[in-house]
């Protein structure tokens, strides 16, 4: 049980740090937009991590297939929320969601892999 909590915490913290830094690089500047990115990750990250653990533990489905579907769902959900709630308009919300998820997934997955 402790390992599961550690995994959730590590994935969430890495995601938030990486996505907030990426948002800063993209030009996000308002506290409210940074807060919204944080809140969106509170909604989507635990769901993706939990479901990926379930698929990994209880199905023969290859990792690349289920993680691809889960990340695609997270991308669309986050983009929809960003469209409605972010003040940042430099890029479309779909582009913002794509960049944030691309960076947090690739770097975060690499860091988690190296830590194991």
Residue, then its C-alpha position, 0 to 999 in steps of 0.5 A: x500500500x505504501x508503494x502505491x501511495x509513493x507512486x501516486x505522489x511521485x507521478x503527481x509531483x513530477x507531472x505538476x512540476x514539469x507541466x508548470x515549468x512548460x507552461x512558464x516556457x510557453x508564456x503562461x504568467x497569471x497565478x490563476x492559469x498556473x492554479x488551473x493547470x494544477x487543479x486539472x492535474x489533480x483531476x486527470x493524473x491520479x485517474x491515469x496513474x490508477x488506470x495504468x496500474x490496473x491495466x498493468x496488473x490485471x490485463x495482458x494488454x501491452x503498456x504502449x496501447x493502454x497508456x496511449x489511450x489513457x494519455x489521449x483521453x487526458x489530453x482531450x479532457x485537459x484541453x476542454x477544461x483549458x479552453x473554458x478556464x485558461x486566460x492564456x490565449x497565445x496558443x490554442x488550448x489543444x496545443x497547450x494540452x499537447x505540449x504540457x502532456x508531451x513534456x510531462x509524459x516523456x520526461x516524467x516516464x523517463x525519470x520514474x524509469x531511472x528511479x526504479 
